[in-house]
Amino acid sequence: MLLSMTGFGKSVVETEHKKITVEIKSLNSKQLDMSLRLPSAYRAVELEMRNRLAHRIERGKVEAIVTVENIGSDSPTQFNLPLLKTYKKSLEDIADAIGVSHPADWMPLLMRLPDIMKAEAPAEDEQNESAALIKAADAATDALVEYRREEGRKLEEFFTQRIRQIENLLAEVPRYENERVSKIRTRIEDNLAKLGQVDIDLGRLEQEMIYYIEKLDINEEKQRLRQHLTYFMETLDGETGQGKKLGFISQEMGREINTLGSKSNHAELQKIVVRMKDELEQIKEQVLNVL
């Protein structure tokens, strides 16, 4: 089963005093690239949250955002006095360094700075809130994985259609092969006839024509392309985490299709090859989104 690297998940969990919201979104990336934003009061659980997310998500450019709201009127809060003092001292130093006068009233400026209010919650409440945060993160991750799974199902249907179309195009190739050999032979004979009165060893000519036509034989390319198409479909039906393998198989399919094109020497076969390439390019574009 395929998983897409594109997804979104959200979960909300409430405690007695807090409403905790976790939102996670992911995009395509060659490895796991995680950005986690959460309030400073919950830094103690950041490492655990990162590890849990990394274990479940594996790959992708991931952004996780945690927001916490106070609910209820009995959640005691007060000014974070040490932080306010630090802010004021830093601003004074900056003002002195750049030659700016100090404001007459510091409070309007200080009140706009982050984390100036802190909740004086019992240790038990802090533990409950940390547990609720982890619970919300797990639920958001579940939603993200389900989103990825649904997108993966759509990608699987898309790949199946494209592979079947290439198989159908490959089945059209034999219609033109005998005609192709006959045209090549006729073209060589016509070119020789234009040379005029030249003695030609017909036996040697036949050998050279056979050798030339064998060089343009495409049976091996057709066989290998069929094998790659089959392997691609088998990989689709396998376990998750096959995105890189599907990319490698796509590259091998491209090599065989390109060789078919270079050897075809036939207008209709060239058209078939162009249509194959178009289907394959669509596959390659979407394989980048597969986990």
N, C-alpha and C positions, 0 to 999 in steps of 0.2 A: 504493500500500500504506500502511496506517495503522500508526503507532507509538503505543503508549500512553505516557503520562508516568509511569506506575507501574511500577517494576521493581526488581530486585535482582541484584547480581553479586558474586562472590567468587573470589579467586585466591590461591594460596599458592606462593611461590617460595623455594627454599633455596639459600644459598651455603655455603661451607665452614664458616662460623661462625655464620650467622644464618638464621632462618626468618622470612620476611617475608609477612605476610597483609594483603591489601587487600580491604575490603568497601565496596561502593557501593550505596546505595539511593536511589530517587527517588520523589517524589510530585508531585501536580498543582501547578502554579504558572504565572502568566501570563508570567513570564520565567525566566531562569536564576538561581537563588538557591543558591549553592554554599557548603557548609561542609566544610572539609578539616582533619582532625586527624591529625598525624603526629609522631613523636618529634623533639625539637629537633635531634638529631644529623643529621637529614635535611632541614633547612630549605633547604639549597642547591638541592635539586631541587623544592621546593614550586612555584615559578613555572612550571617546565616541566610539572609534573604538572597544575596547574590549567589551563594552556593546552590540554593534550591532552584533558583531560576536557571542557572547554567546547566544543572543536571537535567532539567526537563526540556529546555529550549534548544540546546546543542549548537545551532548555527543561526546566523542572521544578525542584522544591525538592530539591536533591541533597546527600546527606551521604556523605562518603568518610572512612573510618577506616583508618589504617595502624598495625599492631602489629608489633613486632619482638621476637623471642625469641633469646637466645643458645643455640647448640647446640654440642656438643663441649666437651671439657675444655681445649683449647689456645687458647681465646679469651681473651687477656690483658685483665684489667680491673683498675682501681684506683679509689680514692676520688677524687672530683672536689673536690680541696682548695680551689681558689679559690671554688667555689660554696658549699662548707660554711662558709667564712669569711664569705661574704656573707650566708648565711642566719643565722648566729649574730649578726652585727652588727645585722641588721634586727630580729631578735627582741629583742635587748638594748634597742634604741631604742624598740621598741613597749612593752616592759615598763616602761622608765623613764617613758615618756609617760603611761601609765595607772596608774602607781604600783604595779606588781606586782613582787614580789621575783624575782630571777633563780634558776633552778633550781640545785640543787647539782650535778647531773649533766646536762650538755647532750646527751650522746650518744643516749639513747633517743628524744629528740624529733627531733634532727637526722637520725637514721637513717630516720625515717618520711617525710622530705621527698623530692620527686621529683628524679630525675636526679643523685643523689649519687654514683652509680657511673658510670664512663665506660670505654669500651673503648679500649685503645691499639692501634689497628689500623694496619697500614701503609697508605700512600696507595693502593697497588694494591687492597687490600681495600675501602677506602672507595669506590673507583671501581666495583668489582664489585658492591658492595651497592647503590649508586645505580642502576646499570644493572638490577639485579634488581628494585629497587623500581619502576622505570618499566615493566619487563616485566610485573610483577604487576598494576600499575595498568591497563595495556593489556588484559591478559587479563580482569580484572574488568569493564572497560568492555565488552569483547566479550560477556561473559555478560549484562550489564545490557541491552545493545542487543537481544540475542536474546530475553531475557525480554520486553522491550517489544514486540518484533515479534510474539511469540506472543500477548500480550495484545491487540495491534492486530488480529490475525486474528479473535480472539473478538469484539472490538468491531465489526469489519466485518460479521460474521455477524449480530450483534445489530441493527445499523443496517439491514441489508438486510431483515430480517424486519419491522422497524417500518415501513419505507418501503413494502414490499409490502402491509402491512395498511392503511396510509392509502390506497394506490391502490385496494385492494378496496373500502374504504368510499366512496371517491369514485365508484366505478363503480355504487354503489347509489343515488346521488343522483337520476339521471334517472327512476327508478321513481316518484318522488313529485312530480316537477315539474309535470306536467299536472294532477294532482289538487290540487296546491298553488294553481295559478292559478285553477282552478275554485272552490276554497274561498274564496279572496280575493274573487272576483267575487260569489259568493253572499252572503258576509258584508256586503259593501258594499250590495248590493241589499236585504238584510233590514233593515239599519239605516235605509235610506232609506224603506222601507215603514212603519217604525214612526213616521215623522214625520206620517203621516196624509194629509189632502187638501192636497198641495203640488204645484203645477205644476212639472214637471221637463222640461227640454230634453233629450230622449233622445240627440240627436246630441252635445250638449256632455257629457252624462254618459258616453257611450261614449269620447269623447276623453280625459276625465279618468281613466277607469278604465284605458285603455291607457297613459297617462302614468304612473299610479301603479304599474301592474304592471311597466312597463319599469324603473322605479327599483328594483324588487325583483329584476330579472333577475340571475342568478348565473353566466351563461355565461363572462363574462370572468374571474371569480374561479376557476372550475373550470379554465379553460385555463391561467391563470398558476400555479395550484397544481400542475397536471400538469408544467409546465415546471420548476418548482422541484424537484419530486420527481426528475425526470430529471437535472437538473443536480447534485443531491445524489449520485446514484448514479455519475455520471460523475466527480465529484470523488473519491469513494471509490476509484475505479480508477486515479486519477492518482498523482503522485509523493508522497513523504512531506512532512510539514510543512503539511498542509491543515486543521488543527484550527480555526483562526480562520475560514477560509472556510466550513467546515461550520457553524460557529456563526452566521455571517451568513445563510447559506441557510436555516437553521432559523428565524431571526427572520422572514424573508420568508414562509416557509410559514405561520408563526403568524398573520401579518397576513391572509393570504387565508382561512385557516380561520375567523378571528374575523369577517371580513366575511360569509362564508357563513352563519355563525350569526346575525348581526344582520339579514340579509336573508331568512332561511329562512321565517319565519312558518308553520311546519309542525312538528308535534310529532315526527314520525319523523325529519325532517331535523335537528332539534335534537339528537336522540339520536345521530345519525351524527356530528354536529359534536363532541359531547362525547367520543365514542370517538376521533375524530381527535386532539382535544386531549390525551387521555390518552397516545396513542402518541407524539405530538410532545414532550410533557414528558419522557418516558423518553429520547427522543433527546437533548434539550437537556442533561439531567443527565449523560449519558455523553460528550457532545461535549467537556465540560470536561476530560476525561481524555485527549484526543487531542493528540498532538504536531503 
